[in-house]
Amino acid sequence: MKLLRTAFAFATILFSAPATAAETDWPRLQRTAEGLRDQALAGSGAYDVVESLTTEVGPRLAGSPAGKRAADWAAAKFKALGFDAVSVEAFPIPAWSRGEETAEVISPYPQPLQVTALGGSVATPPAGIEAEIAIFPSLEAMAAVPAGALKGKIAVVVQAMPRLQDGGGYGAVTPIRRLGPSEAARKGAVAYLIRSLSTNMARLPHTGSLNYAEDAPRIPAGALSAPDAELLTAMAKRGQPVRIRLKLTPKPVDGGQAYTVIADIKGRERPDEMVVIGAHLDSWDLGTGAVDDGAGVAVVTSAARLIGALPQRPRRTVRVVLWGAEEMGWSGPAFAKMHAAEVDNYVVAGESDFGTERIVVAQFPVGAVGSPFARAFAAAMTPLRIVMSRDPAVVGGDDLAPLRGIVPQFSLRPDGTTYFDLHHSADDTMDKINRNGLDQATAAWAAFVYLAADSDVDFRALAKPKP
C-alpha cells in the first residue's frame, strides 16, 4: 500500500506540473512512444542479439583476443541492423589474464575448495602458498587487528552479501573485494581470500576487480565460493589451526588494447545533439557474459534499432556506445577523455547494466521530475508497472561516472533480486536470459530515448534552480 500511495502521489505531481516546452507536440510523441513500447513487447529482437553475442564470441575479457572479436562482432551487428557512422575506438589498458587457480585444505580436514582469482591479482609462487588462515567476519574486523598480526597467514573475510531488489547490498560489500587485499597486506598477510560477493549458495566462485594501494605490498587475492567460505568458518570453530594451499597464476599482458564501439541513428534536424545510451561489451572470463552485460548490449541496441526503423527519424541523434573495458574500470575514463570536445552536445545519457529482468524503477535527470517529458514517459509506461522515482539519477552507469555533473543522466533499473546469483561467475550463461524481461526493458528504453531525441527538452535547463 505504501508503494501504491507513493506512486499515486508522484503521478499527481507529474500530471499537474505546468508545461515548459511549447515547441514539442507531446501528445504526438507520446503516441509514438506507446507504439514503440507495444512493438518491443511483441518482440524486440533483443534476445537474438544477446544469443548472437554469447554464441559467436562468448567470454570477452578486456585486453584479450576475445575482446577484439567482440568489437568486430559489434561493428558488424550495428551495420547489419542499419545504424549510421559505426566506429571502433581502441585504447590502451593494463590487461590481465587468468591462469591456474586451485585451493585445498591441508589440515586438519583435507578437502578441495573452489576458488578464482580476483581481477588484477598478482600470482602466488609457482608452487603456490601453504599457510594458516585467519578468518574475519568483515573487512572492518580485519582492519582492526594490529600491524603484523597476520604475518605469514592467509586472511579470509567471510561476510555474506544481502539479497536486495535494487542491488544495494553489492555496494555495501564491494570494499571487501576492492580494498581488502591491500588492507590484509598491511597487516602482514601473504595472501587474501573473500567469500564471493554473491547472493546464492552455488559452489561457483565469483570474480571481480581489486584495487591495490600504492602503500601496501601486492599479495595474491581470490574469491571462494560461498559454501567453501562457510566450510572454512565451520572448521575454524573447532579450535584447531586451519591450513590451506593456494595456487593462483594470473599474469599481466603487455600491450593490452580494449575497444569501444559506437554507432548512431542520425537525427533529422539536430544531428549534433545526441541522446547517448550504452552498455558494456566486455565481460569476465568465467561465463559467457550473457546477463553481465550481454543483456544490456541487447536492450540498448534493440531500442535504438526500433527508433531508427520509424517512418521518420527523431530530431536528435541517438548514439549507442558499447564500452570495452568496464569490468576493470578503464573504458569510462577513456571515453570521457576522447569525447571531451562533444559532451556539451550530449542531451542525456544512460547505461543498461543490471541484468535481464523487467524494468521496475525509472529515475529522471536532475530537475526533470514533473516536466512534460516525465509526464509523457510516465503515461507511456502505464501498462509496464514501472515506478517513477522522486529521486533523480545522479549517475546513469559506471562508464558514465566520469561525466557526472557534466551530462544529465537517467536510470531505468531492472529487478535485481537474482542478478548477483550470476554476476561475475561461470553461471552467467545464455540459459539465464529472460526473453520477456528483455522485451519489457527494451520497450522502456525505446520510449525514453525516443521522447528525449524527438523533443526540445533541455535537461540542463531543468536542472537549474528556479528563480
C-alpha positions in Angstrom: 0.0 0.0 0.0 2.8 2.4 0.8 4.3 1.8 -2.7 0.9 2.4 -4.3 0.4 5.7 -2.3 3.9 6.8 -3.3 3.2 6.0 -7.0 -0.1 7.9 -6.8 1.4 10.9 -5.2 4.1 11.0 -7.8 1.6 10.6 -10.6 -0.3 13.7 -9.2 2.9 15.7 -9.3 3.7 14.5 -12.9 0.3 15.3 -14.3 -0.2 18.7 -12.5 3.1 20.4 -13.4 2.9 23.1 -16.0 4.3 22.6 -19.5 7.6 24.3 -20.3 8.4 23.2 -23.8 5.7 24.6 -26.1 7.7 23.7 -29.2 7.2 20.0 -28.6 4.0 18.2 -29.6 4.0 15.9 -26.6 0.7 14.1 -27.4 2.1 13.1 -30.7 5.4 12.0 -29.2 3.6 10.0 -26.5 1.6 8.1 -29.1 4.8 7.2 -31.0 6.5 6.2 -27.7 3.5 3.9 -27.0 3.8 2.4 -30.4 7.5 1.7 -29.8 6.5 0.2 -26.5 4.0 -2.2 -28.0 6.3 -3.2 -30.8 9.0 -4.1 -28.4 6.6 -6.1 -26.2 5.5 -8.1 -29.2 9.2 -9.0 -29.9 12.0 -6.6 -29.6 14.8 -8.7 -31.2 16.9 -8.3 -28.1 17.0 -12.0 -27.3 18.6 -12.7 -30.8 21.3 -10.0 -30.2 22.5 -11.5 -26.9 22.2 -15.0 -28.2 24.5 -14.0 -31.1 27.0 -12.3 -28.8 27.3 -15.2 -26.4 27.4 -17.9 -29.1 29.7 -16.2 -31.6 32.0 -14.5 -29.1 31.4 -15.8 -25.6 33.6 -14.5 -22.7 35.0 -11.1 -23.5 37.8 -10.2 -21.1 39.1 -6.7 -21.9 42.5 -6.8 -23.5 42.1 -10.4 -24.6 41.8 -11.6 -28.2 38.1 -12.2 -27.4 37.7 -8.6 -26.6 38.8 -7.7 -30.1 36.5 -10.3 -31.6 33.6 -8.8 -29.6 34.4 -5.3 -31.1 34.4 -6.8 -34.6 31.1 -8.6 -33.8 29.5 -5.3 -32.5 30.6 -3.3 -35.5 29.2 -5.9 -37.9 26.0 -6.2 -36.0 25.4 -2.4 -36.0 26.0 -2.3 -39.7 23.6 -5.2 -40.3 20.9 -3.5 -38.3 21.1 -0.3 -40.3 23.0 2.0 -37.9 24.9 5.0 -39.2 28.6 6.0 -38.7 29.8 2.8 -37.0 33.2 3.3 -35.4 35.6 1.3 -33.2 37.8 3.2 -30.8 40.9 1.4 -29.4 42.6 2.5 -26.2 45.4 1.0 -24.1 44.7 -0.8 -20.8 46.8 -2.7 -18.3 45.5 -6.1 -19.5 45.5 -9.2 -17.3 44.9 -12.9 -17.9 43.7 -15.7 -15.6 45.9 -18.8 -15.1 45.7 -21.9 -13.0 43.7 -21.5 -9.8 43.4 -24.1 -7.1 42.9 -24.2 -3.3 42.6 -27.0 -0.8 42.5 -27.5 2.9 45.7 -29.3 4.0 44.8 -29.7 7.7 43.0 -30.6 9.9 40.4 -31.8 7.5 41.9 -32.2 4.0 39.5 -31.4 1.1 39.4 -29.3 -2.1 38.0 -25.7 -2.3 36.5 -23.8 -5.2 38.4 -20.5 -5.8 39.0 -18.0 -8.5 41.5 -15.1 -8.8 40.3 -11.6 -8.4 40.8 -9.4 -11.5 44.2 -7.8 -11.4 45.6 -10.1 -8.8 49.3 -11.0 -8.7 50.3 -14.6 -8.8 51.4 -16.9 -6.0 54.8 -18.5 -6.3 54.7 -21.3 -8.9 54.3 -24.0 -6.3 51.6 -22.0 -4.5 51.4 -20.8 -0.9 50.7 -23.0 2.1 49.7 -21.2 5.3 47.4 -21.0 8.2 44.3 -18.9 7.6 42.9 -16.1 9.8 39.1 -15.7 9.4 37.3 -12.4 9.9 33.5 -11.7 9.8 34.1 -8.3 8.0 36.7 -6.1 6.4 36.4 -3.8 9.4 37.2 -6.6 11.8 40.4 -7.4 9.8 41.4 -3.8 9.7 41.1 -3.5 13.5 43.9 -6.1 14.2 47.4 -4.7 15.0 50.1 -4.3 12.4 51.9 -7.6 11.8 49.1 -9.7 13.4 48.6 -11.6 10.1 52.3 -12.2 9.4 52.7 -15.3 7.3 48.9 -16.0 7.2 46.2 -16.1 4.6 43.5 -13.6 5.6 39.9 -14.7 4.8 36.9 -12.3 5.0 33.6 -14.3 5.1 31.0 -11.5 5.2 27.9 -12.5 3.3 26.1 -10.2 0.8 22.4 -9.5 1.4 19.8 -10.0 -1.3 18.1 -6.8 -2.3 15.9 -5.9 -5.3 17.9 -2.8 -6.1 21.3 -4.5 -5.6 22.2 -2.2 -2.8 23.9 -5.0 -0.9 26.7 -5.1 -3.6 27.8 -1.6 -3.0 27.9 -2.3 0.7 30.3 -5.3 0.4 32.4 -4.3 -2.6 35.1 -2.8 -0.4 35.8 -6.3 0.8 37.0 -7.2 -2.7 38.5 -3.9 -3.8 40.2 -2.7 -0.7 40.7 -5.9 1.3 43.9 -7.2 -0.4 45.9 -4.1 0.5 44.5 -4.0 4.0 45.5 -7.6 4.6 48.9 -7.0 3.2 49.4 -4.1 5.6 48.8 -6.5 8.5 51.4 -8.9 7.2 49.2 -11.4 5.3 50.8 -13.4 2.4 47.5 -13.9 0.6 43.9 -12.8 0.8 40.6 -14.6 0.2 37.0 -13.5 0.4 33.6 -15.1 0.4 32.3 -14.4 -3.2 30.2 -11.3 -3.5 27.2 -13.4 -4.4 23.6 -13.9 -3.2 23.3 -17.6 -3.8 24.9 -20.7 -2.4 26.1 -22.3 -5.7 29.6 -23.8 -5.4 30.8 -21.4 -8.0 33.2 -18.5 -7.1 32.5 -15.0 -8.4 35.4 -12.9 -9.6 35.7 -9.1 -9.9 38.4 -6.5 -9.9 40.5 -5.3 -7.0 42.4 -2.1 -6.3 46.0 -2.4 -5.0 47.0 0.6 -2.9 50.4 2.2 -3.5 51.4 2.0 0.1 51.0 -1.8 0.6 52.6 -4.9 -0.8 50.7 -6.7 -3.6 49.6 -10.1 -2.5 47.6 -12.8 -4.3 43.9 -12.4 -3.9 41.0 -14.7 -4.7 37.3 -15.4 -4.1 36.0 -18.6 -2.5 32.5 -20.0 -3.3 30.0 -19.2 -0.6 29.7 -22.8 0.6 33.5 -23.0 0.9 33.7 -19.8 2.9 31.1 -21.4 5.3 33.1 -24.6 5.3 36.3 -22.8 6.4 34.3 -21.0 9.1 33.0 -24.3 10.4 36.4 -25.8 10.5 37.9 -22.8 12.4 35.2 -23.1 15.0 36.5 -26.5 16.0 39.5 -24.8 17.6 42.4 -26.2 15.5 44.5 -24.2 13.1 43.3 -24.5 9.5 46.0 -24.6 6.8 45.3 -24.3 3.2 47.3 -24.4 0.0 46.5 -21.7 -2.6 47.8 -21.5 -6.2 46.9 -18.6 -8.5 48.9 -18.0 -11.7 47.4 -14.9 -13.4 49.7 -12.6 -15.2 49.7 -9.1 -16.7 49.5 -8.8 -20.5 51.8 -6.4 -22.3 50.4 -4.0 -24.9 46.8 -4.5 -23.8 44.2 -2.9 -26.0 40.4 -2.5 -25.4 37.8 -1.4 -27.9 34.7 0.7 -27.5 32.2 0.5 -30.4 29.9 3.5 -31.3 27.0 3.6 -33.7 24.5 6.4 -34.4 20.9 6.8 -35.6 21.4 10.2 -37.1 18.9 12.9 -36.2 16.9 14.5 -39.0 17.2 18.1 -37.7 19.8 18.4 -35.0 22.3 15.6 -35.7 24.9 17.2 -33.5 22.7 16.9 -30.4 22.9 13.4 -29.1 21.0 11.1 -26.7 23.6 8.7 -25.5 22.8 5.2 -24.4 25.0 2.2 -23.9 26.1 -0.9 -22.2 29.5 -2.6 -21.6 30.7 -5.0 -24.2 33.4 -6.7 -22.2 32.7 -9.4 -19.6 34.6 -11.6 -17.2 36.1 -14.8 -18.5 34.3 -17.4 -16.3 30.9 -17.4 -18.0 29.8 -16.1 -21.4 28.7 -12.7 -20.1 25.0 -13.1 -21.0 23.5 -11.3 -18.1 26.5 -9.1 -17.4 26.3 -7.4 -19.8 25.1 -9.1 -22.9 21.6 -8.3 -21.8 22.4 -4.6 -21.7 24.0 -4.7 -25.1 20.9 -6.3 -26.5 18.5 -3.8 -24.9 20.1 -0.6 -26.0 20.9 -1.9 -29.4 17.4 -3.1 -30.0 15.8 0.0 -28.6 17.8 2.2 -30.9 17.1 -0.1 -33.9 13.3 0.3 -33.3 13.7 4.1 -33.2 15.8 4.0 -36.4 13.1 2.0 -38.2 10.4 4.6 -37.6 9.0 6.3 -40.7 10.6 9.5 -39.6 13.9 9.7 -37.7 13.9 11.7 -34.4 15.2 15.3 -34.5 18.3 14.4 -32.5 20.8 11.7 -32.9 20.6 8.5 -30.9 24.1 7.3 -30.1 24.8 3.8 -28.8 28.1 3.2 -27.1 29.3 -0.3 -26.2 32.1 0.3 -23.7 35.0 -2.1 -24.0 36.6 -2.3 -20.5 34.0 -1.6 -17.8 34.8 -4.6 -15.6 38.3 -3.3 -14.8 37.2 0.3 -14.8 39.1 1.6 -17.8 36.6 2.4 -20.5 34.6 5.2 -18.8 37.6 7.5 -18.3 39.0 6.7 -21.8 35.7 7.6 -23.4 35.3 10.8 -21.4 38.8 11.9 -22.5 38.3 11.0 -26.2 34.9 12.7 -26.4 35.6 15.8 -24.1 35.0 18.2 -27.0 31.5 17.0 -27.7 30.0 16.2 -24.3 28.2 19.6 -24.3 26.1 18.2 -27.1 25.0 15.2 -25.1 21.4 15.8 -24.2 21.1 13.0 -21.7 22.9 9.7 -21.1 22.1 6.3 -19.6 23.7 2.8 -19.4 22.0 -0.6 -19.2 24.0 -2.8 -16.9 21.9 -4.7 -14.4 20.7 -7.9 -16.0 17.9 -9.4 -17.9 14.8 -8.8 -15.8 12.0 -6.3 -16.3 12.5 -2.6 -15.5 10.9 -1.7 -12.2 12.1 1.8 -11.4 12.8 4.9 -13.6 14.9 7.8 -12.4 14.9 11.0 -14.4 17.7 13.5 -14.7 18.0 16.1 -12.0 15.2 18.6 -12.3 13.1 16.6 -14.8 10.5 15.2 -12.3 7.2 16.9 -13.1 8.3 18.1 -16.6 6.3 17.5 -19.8 8.9 14.9 -20.7 8.3 13.0 -17.4 4.6 13.2 -17.8 4.7 11.8 -21.3 7.1 8.9 -20.4 5.1 8.0 -17.3 1.9 7.9 -19.3 3.5 5.7 -22.0 4.8 3.3 -19.3 1.5 2.8 -17.5 1.0 -0.8 -18.7 4.5 -1.7 -17.7 4.1 -1.1 -14.0 7.3 0.9 -13.6 7.6 3.1 -10.5 8.6 6.7 -11.4 11.1 7.6 -8.7 11.1 11.0 -7.0 14.9 10.7 -6.6 16.9 11.8 -9.6 19.5 9.7 -11.3 22.9 11.2 -10.5 24.9 8.6 -12.4 23.4 6.5 -15.2 26.1 3.8 -15.1 29.7 3.0 -14.2 31.0 4.1 -17.6 29.2 7.4 -17.3 30.6 8.2 -13.9 33.4 10.4 -15.3 30.6 12.6 -16.9 28.7 13.1 -13.7 27.7 16.7 -13.3 28.6 17.4 -16.9 26.0 15.4 -18.8 22.4 14.9 -17.5 21.9 11.2 -16.7 19.0 8.8 -16.3 18.5 5.3 -15.0 16.0 2.6 -16.0 16.5 0.0 -13.2 15.6 -3.7 -13.6 14.6 -6.0 -10.9 18.0 -7.1 -9.5 16.7 -9.7 -6.9 18.6 -12.6 -8.6 21.2 -10.6 -10.5 24.0 -11.3 -8.0 23.3 -15.0 -8.1 25.1 -15.0 -11.5 27.2 -11.9 -11.6 30.9 -12.5 -12.4 30.6 -16.3 -12.2 30.7 -19.2 -14.6 26.9 -19.4 -14.3 26.4 -16.2 -16.3 25.3 -18.0 -19.4 22.6 -17.7 -22.1 20.1 -20.0 -20.4 19.6 -17.4 -17.7 18.3 -14.8 -20.1 14.6 -13.8 -19.6 13.2 -13.1 -23.1 10.1 -11.3 -21.7 12.3 -9.2 -19.4 14.4 -8.1 -22.3 11.4 -7.1 -24.3 9.9 -5.1 -21.5 13.2 -3.4 -20.8 13.7 -2.6 -24.5 10.2 -1.1 -24.5 11.0 1.3 -21.7 14.4 2.3 -23.2 12.9 2.8 -26.6 10.2 5.1 -25.2 12.5 7.1 -23.0 15.1 7.6 -25.7 12.6 8.5 -28.4 10.9 11.1 -26.3 14.3 12.7 -25.5 15.5 12.5 -29.1 12.4 13.9 -30.9 11.6 16.7 -28.4 13.1 20.0 -27.4 13.6 19.0 -23.8 16.7 20.6 -22.3 17.6 18.6 -19.2 20.4 21.0 -18.3 18.0 23.9 -18.1 15.6 21.8 -16.0 18.4 21.1 -13.5 19.0 24.8 -12.8 17.4 26.3 -9.7 14.1 28.0 -10.3 14.1 31.8 -9.5 
